[in-house]
Amino acid sequence: MRQPKTTMFFTKDHPKPHSIISKCLFFIFAFAFGVFSNPYLQSLPEFFQFSETSFNFSSPTLVPEPVSLLHNMSEEELLWRASFAPQIRHLPSTRVPKVAFLFLTRGDLPMAPFWDEFFKGHDGLYSVYVHPDPAYNGSIAKNSMFFGRRIPSQQARWGLIDMIQAERRLIANALLDSSNERFVLLSESCIPVYNFTTIYTYLINSNMSYVATFYDPSPAGLGRYNPAMAPQITAEQWHKASQWFEINRALAVKIVSDETYFPLFERFCLIRQKYPCISDEHYIPTFLIAISWMNNANRSVTYTDWTARKSHPASFGKDDVTLDLFDKIRYSANCTYNGIRTRVCSLFARKFLPDSLDLLMKLGPDLQIFAQTNGSIYH
């Protein structure tokens, strides 16, 4: 019986393995040579260049965050990149959620030593971003948690739309780190009133964002509404809130992705009108109402003393800082947290003057704000 003919895979029409490997190696070498010799690719911004020091792998993030925050992206590119959101819920790798602390400042950070003690011992659980006035040229100690955390900034003037642009810029930069899950806006006069573990646990486990929205029919509220915003924004949707928000990642992405409502504020929320429109008091609360955002606790986690009923809140200097003051900040209110009534409502407080720092540093240990503990003190 004739034996079946054996198929020969390596003929002159089918190159042998060593020939295939040789051609592959040649192709890879040629491609690499082209990449590294191409002047266009060499001129790419530092943000896109790959090197051993380009990214920080110290924290288990899905998308590594650039070590330097001083990138050269345009505003449009920054918002575009920050608007990316994963659609698959299951994470392919370990992710430790972080709280992003967004500091919108004029210049110096007089409370930095207090914050440094607060952050100490909790690396990998928080991120810091600072948006100062672009003309600010002060320095920060190299051993401070604020060192190297300045982002590219632009002028942010009270009441004007560039204040909202600064807030969106801070959120967008923080969104570039995919481990940032919560985002809290703070000023240079803000301080924490609980220790890090308490605040971290409170925010990371919360199922709500914290924007204290309310409808104000007065000239200082509805009087600022411009009918030209309709039909996208109606008078009924026009709301007001404290500027100092705390939001989750889903809402942060919505805010930086907004191409419907923000342009209307740019055009029609003007400070030069009968009742000056203060954009930072209206944009985010009105946006939440307009998009029917349900996961909002409708309160703030930043304490502000308006009891004097003046145009600006009370400030606290060295003569005002006492244990009684902190008891008032911590326990004078009642609120709901994840459906449970609690007296822990304010996690931060403002406005603390620079001359209060020394006394705050002395009281910090007694108040357990500097406690490096694995347990929280709220119930």
C-alpha positions in Angstrom: 0.0 0.0 0.0 1.3 3.4 -0.9 2.2 5.6 2.1 0.5 9.0 2.4 2.7 11.8 1.1 4.3 13.8 3.8 3.5 17.5 3.7 6.7 19.6 3.7 6.2 23.0 5.5 9.6 24.4 4.8 10.1 24.7 1.1 11.5 27.4 -1.0 7.9 28.9 -0.9 7.7 28.5 2.9 10.8 30.1 4.6 12.4 28.2 7.4 12.1 29.5 11.0 15.5 31.1 11.3 14.8 33.1 8.1 11.5 34.4 9.6 13.2 35.4 12.9 16.0 37.2 11.1 13.5 39.3 9.1 11.5 40.1 12.2 14.6 41.3 14.1 15.6 43.4 11.1 12.1 45.0 11.0 12.2 45.8 14.8 15.7 47.3 14.5 14.6 49.5 11.6 11.5 50.6 13.3 13.3 51.5 16.5 16.0 53.4 14.6 13.2 55.4 12.8 11.5 56.3 16.1 14.6 57.5 17.9 16.0 59.4 14.9 12.7 61.1 14.0 13.0 64.8 15.1 9.1 65.1 15.4 8.9 62.3 17.9 11.8 63.6 19.9 10.0 67.0 20.1 6.8 65.5 21.8 5.9 67.1 25.1 7.5 65.6 28.2 4.1 64.4 29.3 4.1 61.8 26.4 7.7 60.7 26.6 8.5 57.4 28.2 11.3 57.0 30.6 12.0 55.3 33.9 11.1 58.5 35.7 8.1 59.6 33.7 5.5 58.0 35.9 5.0 57.3 39.6 4.4 53.6 40.2 4.4 53.9 44.0 0.7 53.6 44.2 -1.4 50.9 42.5 -3.2 53.0 39.9 -4.6 51.8 36.7 -3.3 54.8 34.8 0.0 56.1 36.3 0.0 59.8 37.2 2.8 62.0 35.9 5.4 62.8 38.6 5.4 66.5 37.5 2.0 68.2 37.5 3.4 71.1 35.3 2.4 69.6 32.0 2.0 71.7 28.9 -1.4 70.5 27.8 -3.9 73.1 26.6 -7.1 73.7 28.5 -9.1 71.8 25.9 -6.8 68.8 25.9 -6.7 68.7 29.7 -10.5 68.6 29.9 -10.7 66.1 27.1 -8.3 63.7 28.8 -10.0 64.1 32.1 -13.4 63.3 30.6 -12.4 59.7 30.0 -14.4 57.2 32.1 -14.1 53.4 32.1 -17.3 51.6 31.1 -16.3 48.2 32.5 -16.9 47.9 36.3 -14.6 45.0 37.0 -11.0 46.3 37.6 -8.2 44.4 35.9 -5.8 45.3 38.7 -5.6 46.4 42.3 -6.8 50.0 42.9 -6.6 51.8 46.3 -9.0 54.7 46.2 -7.6 58.1 47.1 -9.1 61.5 48.2 -7.9 64.4 46.1 -7.5 67.6 48.1 -7.9 70.6 45.7 -6.5 73.8 47.0 -7.7 77.0 45.2 -5.4 79.7 46.6 -4.2 83.2 46.0 -0.6 82.5 46.9 0.9 81.3 50.2 -0.4 78.3 52.1 -0.1 79.5 55.8 -1.8 76.3 57.1 0.6 74.0 55.2 2.4 72.8 58.5 -1.0 71.8 59.9 -2.0 69.9 56.8 1.5 68.2 56.7 0.9 66.8 60.2 -2.6 65.7 59.1 -1.3 63.9 56.0 1.7 62.3 57.7 1.7 58.5 57.6 -1.0 58.1 55.0 1.0 58.0 51.7 -0.9 56.4 48.9 -4.4 57.4 50.2 -4.5 61.0 49.1 -3.4 63.4 46.4 -2.7 67.2 46.7 -3.3 69.7 43.9 -2.6 73.5 44.3 -4.0 76.2 41.9 -2.4 79.5 42.9 -2.5 82.8 41.1 -0.2 82.4 38.1 1.8 85.5 39.3 2.6 83.8 42.6 6.3 83.0 42.9 6.6 81.9 46.5 8.2 78.7 47.6 7.3 75.7 49.7 9.5 73.5 51.9 10.8 70.4 50.1 9.6 68.2 52.9 6.1 69.5 52.7 3.2 67.4 51.2 2.5 70.5 49.0 6.0 70.5 47.4 5.7 70.0 43.7 1.9 69.8 43.7 1.3 73.1 41.8 -0.7 72.7 38.6 -0.6 75.1 35.6 -2.9 77.9 36.7 -4.6 81.0 35.3 -6.1 84.0 37.0 -9.2 83.2 39.1 -11.2 86.3 40.1 -14.0 86.2 42.6 -17.4 86.2 41.0 -16.2 85.8 37.4 -16.3 82.7 35.2 -12.6 82.2 35.5 -13.2 81.0 39.1 -15.3 78.1 37.7 -12.6 77.5 35.1 -10.0 77.2 37.9 -12.3 74.7 39.8 -12.7 72.6 36.6 -9.0 72.8 36.0 -8.3 71.4 39.5 -10.8 68.6 39.0 -9.4 67.7 35.6 -5.8 67.5 36.8 -6.9 65.3 39.7 -9.0 63.0 37.3 -5.7 62.2 35.4 -4.9 59.9 38.4 -7.4 57.1 38.1 -7.1 56.3 41.8 -8.6 59.6 42.9 -12.2 58.7 43.9 -13.2 61.7 46.0 -12.5 65.4 45.3 -12.8 68.2 47.9 -12.3 71.9 47.1 -10.4 73.9 49.8 -8.9 77.3 50.2 -5.7 78.4 51.9 -7.7 79.2 55.1 -9.2 75.7 55.4 -8.2 73.1 57.9 -9.3 69.5 58.7 -11.2 69.1 62.0 -10.8 65.3 62.3 -7.8 63.1 61.7 -7.0 61.7 58.3 -8.5 58.2 58.9 -11.8 59.6 60.0 -12.1 61.9 57.0 -10.8 59.3 54.5 -13.2 56.6 55.9 -16.2 59.1 55.8 -15.6 60.2 52.2 -14.5 56.9 50.6 -17.5 55.0 52.1 -20.1 57.7 51.3 -22.7 57.1 48.6 -23.3 60.8 48.2 -21.6 63.9 47.0 -21.7 67.1 49.1 -23.0 70.3 47.5 -25.3 72.4 49.6 -27.8 73.5 46.9 -30.8 75.6 47.6 -33.3 77.7 45.7 -33.1 81.4 46.5 -35.9 83.6 45.1 -34.3 86.8 46.3 -32.4 89.3 44.1 -29.1 87.7 45.3 -30.4 84.4 44.0 -33.0 84.3 41.3 -32.3 87.9 40.5 -29.0 86.8 39.0 -30.7 84.5 36.5 -30.5 85.5 32.9 -33.5 84.4 30.8 -31.2 84.0 27.8 -30.0 80.7 29.4 -33.4 79.1 28.6 -34.4 76.6 27.6 -31.3 74.7 28.6 -31.4 76.3 32.1 -34.8 77.5 33.4 -35.5 79.8 36.3 -36.7 76.9 38.3 -33.4 75.1 37.9 -31.4 78.2 38.9 -29.9 77.2 42.3 -27.2 78.5 44.7 -24.6 76.8 46.9 -21.4 77.3 48.8 -18.4 77.2 46.6 -16.7 74.6 48.8 -17.8 71.2 47.4 -16.9 67.6 47.9 -17.8 65.2 45.0 -17.3 61.7 43.8 -15.5 60.7 40.6 -18.6 60.1 38.6 -19.8 63.7 39.2 -16.3 65.1 38.7 -16.2 63.6 35.2 -19.6 65.0 34.4 -18.4 68.5 35.4 -15.3 68.6 33.3 -17.2 67.0 30.4 -20.0 69.7 30.4 -20.4 71.3 27.0 -24.0 72.3 27.4 -24.4 74.4 30.6 -20.9 75.8 31.2 -20.9 77.8 27.9 -24.1 79.4 28.9 -22.5 80.6 32.1 -19.6 81.9 30.1 -22.0 84.0 27.9 -24.8 85.0 30.3 -23.6 84.8 34.0 -22.1 88.3 34.1 -21.0 90.4 37.0 -21.9 93.6 35.2 -25.6 93.2 35.3 -28.4 94.6 37.6 -27.8 91.8 40.1 -24.2 90.6 39.6 -24.1 86.9 38.7 -21.5 85.2 41.0 -20.7 82.2 38.9 -19.0 80.1 41.6 -22.2 80.3 43.7 -24.4 79.1 40.9 -22.7 76.9 38.3 -22.3 73.5 40.1 -25.7 73.6 42.0 -27.5 74.6 38.8 -25.7 72.0 36.9 -26.7 69.3 39.4 -30.4 70.3 39.1 -30.3 70.6 35.3 -28.9 67.0 34.9 -31.1 65.6 37.6 -28.2 64.4 39.7 -29.7 62.4 42.5 -26.7 61.3 44.6 -26.2 64.6 46.4 -26.5 65.0 50.2 -27.5 68.7 49.7 -25.1 69.8 52.4 -21.5 70.8 52.7 -18.7 69.1 54.7 -16.9 72.4 55.1 -17.9 74.5 58.1 -18.4 78.2 57.6 -19.7 80.6 60.2 -22.3 82.9 58.7 -24.0 83.8 62.0 -23.1 87.5 61.8 -25.2 87.6 58.5 -22.6 89.8 56.8 -21.3 89.6 53.2 -18.4 87.5 54.3 -18.2 84.7 56.9 -16.5 85.0 60.2 -12.7 84.4 60.4 -10.8 82.8 63.2 -7.6 84.3 64.6 -5.3 83.3 67.4 -7.8 84.7 70.0 -10.6 82.6 68.6 -9.0 79.1 68.5 -10.2 77.1 71.5 -11.3 73.5 72.2 -14.8 74.9 72.5 -14.6 76.3 69.0 -13.8 72.8 67.7 -16.6 71.3 69.7 -19.0 73.8 68.0 -17.6 73.0 64.6 -17.7 69.2 65.1 -21.0 68.7 67.0 -23.3 71.6 66.7 -25.2 70.2 63.7 -27.2 67.1 62.8 -27.2 65.5 59.4 -27.7 62.2 57.5 -24.8 60.0 56.4 -25.6 57.0 54.2 -29.1 57.1 55.6 -28.1 57.3 59.3 -28.4 60.3 61.5 -25.1 61.6 62.8 -23.6 64.7 64.4 -20.4 64.4 62.3 -21.3 66.7 59.5 -18.4 69.1 59.0 -15.0 67.5 58.2 -13.2 70.8 57.3 -13.6 74.4 58.5 -12.7 77.9 57.2 -11.6 80.8 57.6 -8.5 80.4 59.8 -6.1 83.4 59.8 -2.3 82.9 59.5 -1.8 84.0 63.1 -3.9 81.1 64.4 -1.3 78.5 63.1 0.9 78.3 66.3 -2.1 77.6 68.5 -3.6 75.1 66.0 -0.4 73.2 66.0 -0.5 73.0 69.8 -4.1 71.9 69.9 -3.8 69.4 67.0 -2.6 66.4 69.2 -5.3 67.1 71.8 -7.9 67.1 69.1 -6.5 63.9 67.6 -6.3 65.6 64.2 -2.7 64.5 63.9 -3.5 60.9 65.1 -1.8 58.4 62.8 -4.4 55.7 63.6 -6.1 52.9 61.7 -9.4 53.7 63.4 -11.8 56.5 62.9 -13.4 58.6 65.7 -16.8 59.2 64.2 -19.9 57.1 64.8 
